[in-house]
Structures are given as structure tokens and as C-alpha cells.
């Protein structure tokens, strides 16, 4: 038999996802995220764990968005290869990841890929 959740559990679950999204998009600060989670009824240890998860999601999304923007800039001729790598490093993207993405883009553009 399916287990039904209480209205409080539904609000808490929905609120958690919304609070994380707001934080991930830069709408709220880390302190505000923690306050929202406490208002939803999460215990301090849960707030800490959720904050770690939210930080990981935010950092992942930022890196993916930055890498996509760098590839688009290279594709449009706005960024040189050197500048692509400089900015990738500034955004905290590992050099091998940046090299891999740039090599893929060069293949798509029909350019020579360094070996």
C-alpha cells in the first residue's frame, strides 16, 4: 500500500527543493538558505547536510554554465585558445576538462585537434 505523506511533509519537501534552487541561482545567501531550512523544520544536522548538497549543486551548475559560455565564446571567435584556458582556470575548471571540451569543439568545427 502506498504511504501517504502529511501536508507538513509535502511542504517541507517542496520547500527544501525551492530553497536549494533559490540558493543555487544566487537569489539567497548561505545564511538565508539555512534560515529557510530551519523554518521548514529541519534539524541543525540536516541543515548542515542540505547546505553541503546545495553548495555542491551550485558549484556544479556554475562550472557547467561557465564552460558552456567559454565554448560559445571560442566558437564565435571572441576567445582565443589561450584566453579560453585562462578563463577556465579562473573559473576553477580543471585544465584537462577544459582541454577535452575545447578539443570536442574543434572537432565539431572541423579544426585540427592537437595530439
DSSP file (Angstrom, degrees, kcal/mol; ACC not computed):
  #  RESIDUE AA STRUCTURE BP1 BP2  ACC     N-H-->O    O-->H-N    N-H-->O    O-->H-N    TCO  KAPPA ALPHA  PHI   PSI    X-CA   Y-CA   Z-CA
    1    1 A X              0   0    0      0, 0.0     2,-0.1     0, 0.0     0, 0.0   0.000 360.0 360.0 360.0 136.8    0.0    0.0    0.0
    2    2 A X        -     0   0    0      1,-0.1     2,-0.6     0, 0.0     0, 0.0  -0.396 360.0-127.7 -67.0 142.7    1.3    3.5   -0.8
    3    3 A X        -     0   0    0     -2,-0.1     2,-0.3     0, 0.0    -1,-0.1  -0.809  20.9-142.5 -92.6 124.0    2.3    5.6    2.1
    4    4 A X        -     0   0    0     -2,-0.6     2,-0.3     1,-0.0     0, 0.0  -0.643  11.5-134.9 -86.7 142.5    0.7    9.0    2.1
    5    5 A X        -     0   0    0     -2,-0.3     2,-0.1     1,-0.1    -1,-0.0  -0.633  20.0-113.8 -93.6 155.8    2.7   12.0    3.3
    6    6 A X     >  -     0   0    0     -2,-0.3     4,-2.1     1,-0.1     5,-0.2  -0.433  28.7-109.2 -79.7 160.0    1.3   14.6    5.6
    7    7 A X  H  > S+     0   0    0      1,-0.2     4,-2.4     2,-0.2     5,-0.2   0.867 121.3  55.0 -56.8 -35.3    0.7   18.2    4.4
    8    8 A X  H  > S+     0   0    0      1,-0.2     4,-2.5     2,-0.2    -1,-0.2   0.904 107.4  48.4 -65.2 -40.9    3.7   19.2    6.6
    9    9 A X  H  > S+     0   0    0      2,-0.2     4,-2.6     1,-0.2    -1,-0.2   0.878 111.1  51.0 -66.6 -37.4    6.0   16.7    4.9
   10   10 A X  H  X S+     0   0    0     -4,-2.1     4,-2.8     2,-0.2     5,-0.3   0.930 112.5  45.5 -65.3 -45.5    4.9   17.8    1.4
   11   11 A X  H  X S+     0   0    0     -4,-2.4     4,-3.2     2,-0.2     5,-0.2   0.921 113.7  50.1 -63.2 -43.4    5.5   21.5    2.3
   12   12 A X  H  X S+     0   0    0     -4,-2.5     4,-2.2    -5,-0.2    -2,-0.2   0.928 113.7  44.5 -61.7 -46.3    8.9   20.6    3.8
   13   13 A X  H  X S+     0   0    0     -4,-2.6     4,-1.8     2,-0.2    -2,-0.2   0.924 117.6  43.6 -65.2 -45.8    9.9   18.5    0.8
   14   14 A X  H  X S+     0   0    0     -4,-2.8     4,-2.3     1,-0.2    -2,-0.2   0.918 114.1  51.8 -65.2 -42.6    8.8   21.1   -1.7
   15   15 A X  H  X S+     0   0    0     -4,-3.2     4,-3.1    -5,-0.3     5,-0.2   0.876 105.6  55.1 -62.3 -38.4   10.3   23.9    0.4
   16   16 A X  H  X S+     0   0    0     -4,-2.2     4,-2.4    -5,-0.2    -1,-0.2   0.949 109.9  45.8 -59.9 -49.5   13.6   22.2    0.5
   17   17 A X  H  X S+     0   0    0     -4,-1.8     4,-2.3     1,-0.2    -2,-0.2   0.902 115.0  47.2 -61.4 -41.7   13.8   21.9   -3.3
   18   18 A X  H  X S+     0   0    0     -4,-2.3     4,-2.7     2,-0.2    -1,-0.2   0.911 110.9  51.1 -66.7 -42.8   12.8   25.5   -3.7
   19   19 A X  H  X S+     0   0    0     -4,-3.1     4,-2.1     1,-0.2    -2,-0.2   0.908 111.7  47.9 -61.7 -41.5   15.2   26.8   -1.0
   20   20 A X  H  X S+     0   0    0     -4,-2.4     4,-3.2    -5,-0.2    -2,-0.2   0.922 111.6  49.9 -65.5 -43.7   18.1   24.9   -2.7
   21   21 A X  H  X S+     0   0    0     -4,-2.3     4,-2.2     2,-0.2     6,-0.2   0.927 110.2  50.4 -59.9 -45.1   17.1   26.3   -6.2
   22   22 A X  H  <>S+     0   0    0     -4,-2.7     5,-2.6     1,-0.2     6,-1.0   0.912 114.9  43.4 -60.7 -42.7   16.9   29.8   -4.8
   23   23 A X  H ><5S+     0   0    0     -4,-2.1     3,-1.6     4,-0.2    -2,-0.2   0.924 111.4  54.0 -66.7 -45.2   20.4   29.4   -3.3
   24   24 A X  H 3<5S+     0   0    0     -4,-3.2    -2,-0.2     1,-0.3    -1,-0.2   0.841 109.6  48.4 -59.9 -34.8   21.8   27.7   -6.3
   25   25 A X  T 3<5S-     0   0    0     -4,-2.2    -1,-0.3    -5,-0.2    -2,-0.2   0.417 118.3-110.4 -87.9   1.3   20.7   30.6   -8.5
   26   26 A X  T < 5S+     0   0    0     -3,-1.6    -3,-0.2    -4,-0.2    -2,-0.1   0.661  84.5 121.8  81.7  15.8   22.1   33.3   -6.2
   27   27 A X  S   <S+     0   0    0     -5,-2.6     2,-0.3    -6,-0.2    -4,-0.2   0.835  76.4  31.7 -78.8 -33.7   18.8   34.6   -5.0
   28   28 A X  S    S-     0   0    0     -6,-1.0    -2,-0.2    -9,-0.1     2,-0.1  -0.865  81.2-122.5-122.7 159.2   19.6   33.8   -1.4
   29   29 A X     >  -     0   0    0     -2,-0.3     4,-2.5     1,-0.1     5,-0.2  -0.394  36.1-100.3 -88.1 169.7   22.8   33.8    0.7
   30   30 A X  H  > S+     0   0    0      1,-0.2     4,-2.2     2,-0.2     5,-0.2   0.900 125.3  51.0 -57.6 -40.3   24.1   30.8    2.6
   31   31 A X  H  > S+     0   0    0      1,-0.2     4,-2.3     2,-0.2    -1,-0.2   0.920 110.2  48.6 -64.4 -43.7   22.7   32.3    5.8
   32   32 A X  H  > S+     0   0    0      2,-0.2     4,-2.7     1,-0.2    -1,-0.2   0.887 108.5  54.4 -65.0 -38.5   19.3   32.8    4.2
   33   33 A X  H  X S+     0   0    0     -4,-2.5     4,-2.4     1,-0.2    -1,-0.2   0.946 110.0  46.8 -57.8 -48.2   19.3   29.2    2.9
   34   34 A X  H  X S+     0   0    0     -4,-2.2     4,-2.2     1,-0.2    -2,-0.2   0.883 111.5  51.2 -63.4 -38.8   20.0   27.9    6.4
   35   35 A X  H  X S+     0   0    0     -4,-2.3     4,-2.4     2,-0.2    -1,-0.2   0.925 110.1  49.6 -63.3 -44.2   17.2   30.1    7.9
   36   36 A X  H  X S+     0   0    0     -4,-2.7     4,-1.6     1,-0.2    -2,-0.2   0.908 110.5  50.1 -61.7 -42.4   14.7   28.9    5.3
   37   37 A X  H  <>S+     0   0    0     -4,-2.4     5,-2.3     1,-0.2     4,-0.3   0.893 110.1  49.9 -64.5 -39.4   15.6   25.3    6.1
   38   38 A X  H ><5S+     0   0    0     -4,-2.2     3,-1.5     1,-0.2    -1,-0.2   0.907 108.2  53.5 -64.9 -40.4   15.2   25.9    9.8
   39   39 A X  H 3<5S+     0   0    0     -4,-2.4    -1,-0.2     1,-0.3    -2,-0.2   0.826 104.2  56.6 -62.2 -30.4   11.8   27.5    9.1
   40   40 A X  T 3<5S-     0   0    0     -4,-1.6    -1,-0.3    -5,-0.2    -2,-0.2   0.560 126.4-103.0 -78.2  -7.3   10.8   24.4    7.2
   41   41 A X  T < 5 +     0   0    0     -3,-1.5     2,-0.3    -4,-0.3    -3,-0.2   0.607  66.8 152.1  99.9  13.7   11.6   22.3   10.3
   42   42 A X      < -     0   0    0     -5,-2.3    -1,-0.3     1,-0.1     2,-0.1  -0.581  44.3-120.8 -78.8 140.2   14.9   20.8    9.5
   43   43 A X     >  -     0   0    0     -2,-0.3     4,-2.7     1,-0.1     3,-0.4  -0.343  30.4-102.2 -72.5 158.0   17.2   20.0   12.4
   44   44 A X  H  > S+     0   0    0      1,-0.2     4,-2.2     2,-0.2     5,-0.2   0.874 122.9  50.1 -51.5 -43.3   20.7   21.6   12.6
   45   45 A X  H  > S+     0   0    0      1,-0.2     4,-2.0     2,-0.2    -1,-0.2   0.887 111.8  48.6 -65.3 -37.4   22.5   18.5   11.4
   46   46 A X  H  > S+     0   0    0     -3,-0.4     4,-2.9     2,-0.2     5,-0.2   0.905 108.6  53.7 -67.5 -40.6   20.0   18.2    8.5
   47   47 A X  H  X S+     0   0    0     -4,-2.7     4,-2.5     1,-0.2    -2,-0.2   0.915 108.6  50.0 -58.7 -44.0   20.6   21.9    7.6
   48   48 A X  H  X S+     0   0    0     -4,-2.2     4,-1.9    -5,-0.2    -1,-0.2   0.928 112.9  45.5 -61.4 -46.5   24.3   21.3    7.5
   49   49 A X  H  X S+     0   0    0     -4,-2.0     4,-2.2     1,-0.2    -2,-0.2   0.907 113.7  48.8 -65.3 -41.7   24.0   18.3    5.2
   50   50 A X  H  X S+     0   0    0     -4,-2.9     4,-2.9     1,-0.2    -1,-0.2   0.893 108.9  54.0 -65.8 -38.5   21.5   20.1    2.9
   51   51 A X  H  X S+     0   0    0     -4,-2.5     4,-2.6    -5,-0.2    -1,-0.2   0.902 107.6  50.4 -62.0 -41.3   23.8   23.1    2.8
   52   52 A X  H  X S+     0   0    0     -4,-1.9     4,-2.3     2,-0.2    -1,-0.2   0.933 112.3  47.3 -62.0 -45.6   26.7   20.9    1.7
   53   53 A X  H  X S+     0   0    0     -4,-2.2     4,-2.5     1,-0.2    -2,-0.2   0.922 112.1  49.6 -59.8 -45.6   24.4   19.4   -1.0
   54   54 A X  H  X S+     0   0    0     -4,-2.9     4,-2.8     1,-0.2    -2,-0.2   0.893 109.5  51.8 -63.3 -40.3   23.3   22.8   -2.1
   55   55 A X  H  X S+     0   0    0     -4,-2.6     4,-2.8     2,-0.2     5,-0.2   0.922 110.6  48.5 -60.9 -44.2   26.9   24.0   -2.3
   56   56 A X  H  X S+     0   0    0     -4,-2.3     4,-2.3     2,-0.2    -2,-0.2   0.924 113.2  46.7 -62.7 -44.6   27.8   21.1   -4.5
   57   57 A X  H  X S+     0   0    0     -4,-2.5     4,-2.7     2,-0.2    -2,-0.2   0.922 114.0  48.2 -63.1 -44.5   24.9   21.6   -6.8
   58   58 A X  H  X S+     0   0    0     -4,-2.8     4,-2.5     1,-0.2    -2,-0.2   0.931 112.9  47.0 -62.2 -46.8   25.6   25.4   -7.1
   59   59 A X  H  X S+     0   0    0     -4,-2.8     4,-2.2     2,-0.2    -1,-0.2   0.887 113.0  49.8 -64.3 -38.9   29.3   24.9   -7.8
   60   60 A X  H  X S+     0   0    0     -4,-2.3     4,-2.6    -5,-0.2     5,-0.2   0.948 111.9  47.4 -63.2 -49.2   28.5   22.2  -10.4
   61   61 A X  H  X S+     0   0    0     -4,-2.7     4,-2.4     1,-0.2    -2,-0.2   0.895 112.0  50.3 -60.9 -40.8   25.9   24.4  -12.1
   62   62 A X  H  X S+     0   0    0     -4,-2.5     4,-2.6    -5,-0.2    -1,-0.2   0.913 111.6  47.8 -64.6 -42.1   28.3   27.4  -12.2
   63   63 A X  H  X S+     0   0    0     -4,-2.2     4,-2.6     2,-0.2    -2,-0.2   0.912 112.7  48.2 -66.0 -42.4   31.1   25.3  -13.6
   64   64 A X  H  X S+     0   0    0     -4,-2.6     4,-2.3     2,-0.2    -2,-0.2   0.920 113.9  47.0 -64.1 -43.3   28.9   23.8  -16.3
   65   65 A X  H  X S+     0   0    0     -4,-2.4     4,-2.3    -5,-0.2    -2,-0.2   0.910 112.9  49.1 -65.0 -42.0   27.5   27.2  -17.3
   66   66 A X  H  X S+     0   0    0     -4,-2.6     4,-2.4     2,-0.2    -2,-0.2   0.925 111.7  48.8 -63.0 -44.5   31.0   28.8  -17.3
   67   67 A X  H  X S+     0   0    0     -4,-2.6     4,-2.4     1,-0.2    -2,-0.2   0.897 110.9  50.4 -64.1 -40.4   32.3   26.0  -19.5
   68   68 A X  H  X S+     0   0    0     -4,-2.3     4,-2.4     1,-0.2    -1,-0.2   0.905 111.1  49.1 -62.8 -41.6   29.4   26.4  -21.9
   69   69 A X  H  X S+     0   0    0     -4,-2.3     4,-2.5     2,-0.2    -2,-0.2   0.889 110.3  51.0 -65.7 -38.9   29.9   30.1  -22.1
   70   70 A X  H  X S+     0   0    0     -4,-2.4     4,-2.4     2,-0.2    -2,-0.2   0.922 110.7  48.2 -64.1 -43.7   33.7   29.6  -22.8
   71   71 A X  H  X S+     0   0    0     -4,-2.4     4,-2.8     2,-0.2    -2,-0.2   0.921 112.2  49.5 -62.3 -43.7   32.9   27.1  -25.6
   72   72 A X  H  X S+     0   0    0     -4,-2.4     4,-2.1     1,-0.2     6,-0.2   0.905 110.4  50.7 -62.4 -41.0   30.4   29.5  -27.1
   73   73 A X  H  <>S+     0   0    0     -4,-2.5     5,-2.2     2,-0.2     6,-1.4   0.898 112.1  46.6 -63.3 -40.6   32.9   32.4  -26.9
   74   74 A X  H ><5S+     0   0    0     -4,-2.4     3,-1.2     4,-0.2    -2,-0.2   0.927 110.8  52.6 -65.2 -44.9   35.5   30.2  -28.6
   75   75 A X  H 3<5S+     0   0    0     -4,-2.8    -2,-0.2     1,-0.3    -1,-0.2   0.869 110.4  47.8 -58.9 -38.8   33.0   29.1  -31.3
   76   76 A X  T 3<5S-     0   0    0     -4,-2.1    -1,-0.3    -5,-0.2    -2,-0.2   0.529 115.8-115.0 -81.7  -6.4   32.1   32.8  -32.1
   77   77 A X  T < 5S+     0   0    0     -3,-1.2    -3,-0.2    -4,-0.5    -2,-0.1   0.604  85.9 117.1  83.2  10.9   35.8   33.8  -32.3
   78   78 A X  S   <S+     0   0    0     -5,-2.2     2,-0.4    -6,-0.2    -4,-0.2   0.797  71.9  48.4 -79.8 -30.1   35.5   36.0  -29.2
   79   79 A X  S    S-     0   0    0     -6,-1.4    -2,-0.2    -9,-0.1    -1,-0.1  -0.932  74.7-143.5-115.6 133.2   38.0   33.9  -27.2
   80   80 A X     >  -     0   0    0     -2,-0.4     4,-2.5     1,-0.1     5,-0.1  -0.381  35.3-104.4 -77.4 169.1   41.4   32.7  -28.3
   81   81 A X  H  > S+     0   0    0      2,-0.2     4,-2.0     1,-0.2     5,-0.2   0.908 123.2  50.8 -61.7 -41.6   42.6   29.3  -27.2
   82   82 A X  H  > S+     0   0    0      1,-0.2     4,-2.2     2,-0.2    -1,-0.2   0.932 111.9  45.7 -61.9 -46.8   44.9   31.0  -24.7
   83   83 A X  H  > S+     0   0    0      1,-0.2     4,-2.8     2,-0.2     5,-0.3   0.870 107.7  59.1 -65.8 -36.5   42.2   33.1  -23.3
   84   84 A X  H  X S+     0   0    0     -4,-2.5     4,-2.3     1,-0.2    -1,-0.2   0.937 110.0  42.4 -54.6 -49.2   39.8   30.1  -23.1
   85   85 A X  H  X S+     0   0    0     -4,-2.0     4,-2.3     2,-0.2    -2,-0.2   0.868 112.0  54.0 -69.7 -36.7   42.3   28.3  -20.9
   86   86 A X  H  X S+     0   0    0     -4,-2.2     4,-2.1     2,-0.2    -2,-0.2   0.940 113.4  42.3 -60.9 -46.8   43.0   31.4  -18.8
   87   87 A X  H  X S+     0   0    0     -4,-2.8     4,-2.0     2,-0.2    -2,-0.2   0.880 110.7  55.8 -69.9 -37.5   39.3   31.9  -18.1
   88   88 A X  H  <>S+     0   0    0     -4,-2.3     5,-2.9    -5,-0.3     4,-0.2   0.928 109.8  46.9 -58.9 -43.9   38.7   28.2  -17.5
   89   89 A X  H ><5S+     0   0    0     -4,-2.3     3,-1.6     1,-0.2    -2,-0.2   0.910 109.5  53.6 -63.7 -42.1   41.4   28.3  -14.8
   90   90 A X  H 3<5S+     0   0    0     -4,-2.1    -1,-0.2     1,-0.3    -2,-0.2   0.832 108.1  50.8 -62.1 -32.1   39.9   31.5  -13.3
   91   91 A X  T 3<5S-     0   0    0     -4,-2.0    -1,-0.3    -5,-0.1    -2,-0.2   0.428 121.0-110.0 -85.3   0.8   36.5   29.7  -13.1
   92   92 A X  T < 5 +     0   0    0     -3,-1.6     2,-0.5     1,-0.3    -3,-0.2   0.707  65.6 151.4  80.9  20.1   38.2   26.7  -11.3
   93   93 A X      < -     0   0    0     -5,-2.9    -1,-0.3    -6,-0.2    -2,-0.1  -0.740  51.7-110.8 -88.6 129.8   37.8   24.3  -14.2
   94   94 A X     >  -     0   0    0     -2,-0.5     4,-2.3     1,-0.1     3,-0.3  -0.268  21.5-125.5 -58.6 141.1   40.4   21.6  -14.4
   95   95 A X  H  > S+     0   0    0      1,-0.2     4,-2.9     2,-0.2     5,-0.2   0.881 109.5  53.3 -59.5 -40.5   42.8   22.0  -17.3
   96   96 A X  H  > S+     0   0    0      1,-0.2     4,-2.1     2,-0.2    -1,-0.2   0.866 109.8  49.0 -65.9 -33.1   42.2   18.5  -18.6
   97   97 A X  H  > S+     0   0    0     -3,-0.3     4,-2.5     2,-0.2    -2,-0.2   0.918 112.5  47.5 -68.3 -43.8   38.4   19.2  -18.6
   98   98 A X  H  X S+     0   0    0     -4,-2.3     4,-2.5     2,-0.2     5,-0.2   0.909 112.4  49.8 -63.1 -42.2   38.9   22.5  -20.5
   99   99 A X  H  X S+     0   0    0     -4,-2.9     4,-2.6     2,-0.2    -1,-0.2   0.914 110.6  50.2 -62.5 -43.5   41.2   20.8  -23.0
  100  100 A X  H  X S+     0   0    0     -4,-2.1     4,-2.2    -5,-0.2    -2,-0.2   0.929 112.9  45.5 -60.5 -47.3   38.7   18.0  -23.5
  101  101 A X  H  X S+     0   0    0     -4,-2.5     4,-2.1     2,-0.2    -2,-0.2   0.892 114.0  48.8 -66.3 -39.0   35.8   20.5  -24.1
  102  102 A X  H  X S+     0   0    0     -4,-2.5     4,-2.5     2,-0.2    -1,-0.2   0.903 110.4  51.4 -67.3 -40.1   38.0   22.6  -26.4
  103  103 A X  H  X S+     0   0    0     -4,-2.6     4,-2.2    -5,-0.2    -2,-0.2   0.907 109.5  50.2 -62.6 -41.8   39.1   19.6  -28.4
  104  104 A X  H  X S+     0   0    0     -4,-2.2     4,-2.3     2,-0.2    -1,-0.2   0.917 110.8  49.4 -60.8 -43.2   35.5   18.5  -28.8
  105  105 A X  H  X S+     0   0    0     -4,-2.1     4,-2.0     1,-0.2    -2,-0.2   0.908 108.9  52.1 -64.5 -41.1   34.5   22.0  -30.1
  106  106 A X  H  X>S+     0   0    0     -4,-2.5     5,-3.2     1,-0.2     4,-0.6   0.906 108.8  51.1 -61.6 -40.8   37.4   22.0  -32.5
  107  107 A X  H ><5S+     0   0    0     -4,-2.2     3,-1.0     1,-0.2    -1,-0.2   0.924 109.3  50.3 -60.8 -43.5   36.2   18.6  -33.9
  108  108 A X  H 3<5S+     0   0    0     -4,-2.3    -1,-0.2     1,-0.3    -2,-0.2   0.849 112.2  47.6 -62.6 -34.4   32.7   20.0  -34.3
  109  109 A X  H 3<5S-     0   0    0     -4,-2.0    -1,-0.3    -5,-0.2    -2,-0.2   0.503 116.4-115.1 -84.8  -4.9   34.1   23.0  -36.2
  110  110 A X  T <<5 +     0   0    0     -3,-1.0    -3,-0.2    -4,-0.6     2,-0.2   0.760  67.4 143.8  76.1  25.2   36.3   20.8  -38.4
  111  111 A X      < -     0   0    0     -5,-3.2    -1,-0.2    -6,-0.2     2,-0.2  -0.572  58.6 -91.6 -95.1 159.8   39.5   22.2  -36.9
  112  112 A X        -     0   0    0     -2,-0.2     2,-0.5     1,-0.0    -1,-0.1  -0.485  36.5-144.9 -68.4 134.8   42.7   20.3  -36.3
  113  113 A X        -     0   0    0     -2,-0.2     2,-0.1    -7,-0.1   -10,-0.0  -0.908  18.8-120.1-105.7 127.9   43.0   18.9  -32.8
  114  114 A X              0   0    0     -2,-0.5   -11,-0.0     1,-0.1     0, 0.0  -0.376 360.0 360.0 -65.5 142.3   46.4   18.9  -31.2
  115  115 A X              0   0    0     -2,-0.1    -1,-0.1     0, 0.0    -2,-0.0   0.413 360.0 360.0-106.8 360.0   47.7   15.5  -30.2
